[in-house]
């Protein structure tokens, strides 16, 4: 199907809906039934309004009959009823009213029903529907829950609040990105994150950089530009049935964000300010405090080597060492020798909000200023967000326009992973007798790098990094959205939405001359120019006939991305201390581009019967520019239904609400551009002697690619008990994603590293449970509890038939990877292990006393969670409220290279075993004048490696060979990653908020509301298994789950929030 046919179908469908609406009106006016003729004896007219004006589409029904109508564009209605009839007037989100039919026109004012509003949710395409009408699960978080204990990234506040939604972060701090996974990973490539849609327009959530095998920086994401003060609510669409209308971009779910409009007051002014102080949450505090710097129980007086080893003698202060700065210091343990590098951070967020509402026109303006001074010295971030939203009505046309501008400046983002400049990595192995403060002598008198550790290029002095090296980024983001709605009549409307996002992002990374690894200096500038356009047109029809409600939607969409990148790298600095491109001798410029377009048509039909039975069907077709002709148009349907059985049973207060639901859906997804053929890249400038152009494909192209398809089934049960005091929502889902677009390893003889194919199948199935209850309710006190639980099985069912493993991410120089392995959960941690006998005992080499190793790949753990959960509790006493949010994650594993480094460097308390005995044995050997390793010497003490020795006859004996504990841990750290696989389970308090609403009687007339709050974000970890680091410390937010290295201390925040309304 080509796009001309799609456009034709869209036009015909819209015309058919229009004609159907007109025909129904004519039929209703000219062909009343004989029963209606007998009953109608009085014509009633009137108008239905709320506090802001007329209500369009309100239902007016003669009580006890199916005779009814809906209000027109001005809120007016006309209905023939029998004499003395009672009218029932209702509208979604309002309390129903019953009025007697009289002779004169009726003026009926409906009042909002807070309880009913809770049952109205925002669904796909921004359409509001009653929750009971949905055949799939949906979760909603109100914006007011996110505005007190503010996060620098809005989405972090969702942790623990929604079942099946997993939030994770890197150690990048406030300027870093956030990863969200809904119901497990469905694709082996890509980030598996949901689509964010703001007021009907998709948001570009691009992360311009993340840490990889050799380290890097987390350059943030797009969702961080959304201001919590502007959010009305957030709807989470987890299943394909809920998100099918958004097409391939929503194959991992959708998070809908609805922003606020001007409120009903004519003029309103609001200030919301939050000030928090940030300190270390998890830090290096599990460290041995006995032995100091050195190796093999000795140290060198000139302490410039072994600065990251704590295998020296006992640090009793009896000796003096001369350090790199020329100062002699006693050989003593320095307790907590790294924490003082960090400072108390400060985050200040101030928002000013002005709303103006006059008649049918509303304008809301928000300015938010956020300033962050991180716990890492010299790291700062500022973010200014301007948001303007205006809406008006003119006759039958409603207009809604918004524009958002975000300016973000970040200085000195922390380097992550195996980067030479990773402060966490470089500090964590600092010898126990070495104080980080001594490193403040980071340069010589000539301004060059001071050699403090033998010029080790992999451990750069942190103070040199923050004062001589630097990185900085700037982001200018414009987001515009315009929507026009033509209300043709009360049943039919046409809607057009145009959205555009322009993002200019630059990142500079400067390494000063004499920096280890960059002795000649280097400056790299990365400039990104991203443009995204989205155009959508919808025809929406709704009506009811007797006991039936009918809604239909037909639409089309064009989504276009045009991204440009220029990476400029300058080397060999000729003008010192002037970090600009003109100060370097060699310059290379490499441009890049990314262009993509998706054209779509779609439709949906919803039918309801007696507010009890609902059936939905959707169909969408996407045409993607990244897939080959013939395979680039893919169509996928969805069907769902719900049965509100409480409408039938009428059990009253015992079970006021009960519903079962079921859905089936299929969604597809495409791939990145330039995968179908060879791509030639040209460098505008290149280093002398380097090529100026090359074929930029590490993967064999595939001109026959097909879209990935995901089939999903979901079933659910919703119950409310005891006057809605208890609510239960249970969901079971199963989804299979096949035809994965993935690059499998290719033979080197082809000239490529990978071949791009359709292969692989991933299955996700699980359950979600949400329980809400109010166990205590009195006049002055209430206690609300919301619990959620989700369990997901994320199995890799198939690959390409030739290989059983697909690499997702690699752990630095170590032979460990996170992989998709057939038969295992997605995210297997794979690597070498000990050699073991049939009982699982470790085999020991009888000659060395060291373990023997099996270099083949073994599944050592898995990065997928067994189950996750959350607890939100709210105590309210009069004007005082206390809110606490807890986040629970259980069952995932983490390969901690930080823990590995603690053992290799001798800082872990477990490395103490056998040291005293070995050093005494060595003293005895030296006293006996026997050479090390001589046959006539047997150590008298030391460390005995756990394991057994093969007797050669099928039997084994316990190992009894004494060895140097340093030799043991060095061997194990380099060959047996299984020793450093940890259960990463944890329970963390995400938020504490204590708020007091000042009584209005205390306030002057000029102030309409004042709330003062004590707030805390991530105040404490209730329980965790992994030592020294925060369990949330991911390698990166793409496919690096299950890997961690050199994590900086995580942050906890305490402070205050003040909200004033005028």
Buried (B, 14 or more C-beta within 10 A) or exposed (E): EEBEEBEEBBEEBBEBBBEBBBEBBEEEEEEBEEEBEEBBEBEBEBBBBBEEEBBBBBBBBBBEBBBBBBBBBBBBBEBBBBEEBEBBBBBBBBBEBEBEBEEEEBEBEBEBBEEBEEBBBBBBBBBEBBBBBBBBBBBBBEBEBBBBBBBBBBBBBBBBBBBBBBBBBBBBBBBBBBBBBBBBBBBBBBBBBBBBBBBBBBBBBBBBBBBBBEBBBBBBBBBBBBBBBBBBBBBBBBBBBBBBBBBBBBBBBBBBBBBBBBBBEEEBBBEBBBBBEBBBBBBBEEBBBBBBBBBBBEBBEEBBBBBBBBBBBBBEEEEEBBBBEEEEBEBBBBEEBBBEBBBEBBBBBBBBBBBBBEEBBBBBBBBBBBBBBBBBBBBBBBBBBBBBBBBBBEEBEBBBBBBBBBBBBBBBBBBBBBBBBBBBBBBBBBBBBBBBEBBBBBBEEEEBBBBBBEBBEBBBBBBBBBBBBBBBBBBBBBBBBBBBBBBBBBBBBBBBBBBBBBBBBBBBBBBBBBBBEBBBBBBBBBBBBBBBBBBBBBBBBBBBEEEEBBBBBBBBBBBBBBBBBBBBBBBBBEEEEEBEBEBBBBBBBBBEBBBBBBBBBBBBBBBBEEEBBBBBBBBBBBBBBBBBEEBBBBBBBBBBBBBBBBBEEEEEEEBBBBBBBBBBBBBBBBBEBBBBEEBEBEBEEBBEEEEEEEEEBEBBBBEEBBBBBBBBBBBBEBBBBEEBBBBBBBBBBBBBBBBBBBBBBBEEEEEBBBBBBBBBBBBBBBBBBBBBBBEEEEEEEBBBBBBBBBBBBBBBEBBBEEEBBBBBBBBBEBBBBBBBBBEBBBBBBBBBBBBBEEEEBBBBBBEBBBBBBBEEBBBBBBBBBBBBBBBBBBBBEEEEBBBBBBBBBBBBBBBBBBBBBBBBBBBBEEBBBBBBBBBBBBEBBEEEEEEEEEEEBEBEBBBBBEBBBBEEEEEBEEBEBBBBBBBBBBBBBEBBBBBBBBBBBBBBBBBBBBBBBBEEEEBEEEEBEBBBBBBBBBBEBEEBEBBBBBBBBBBBBBBBBBBBBBBBBBBBBBBBBBBBBB
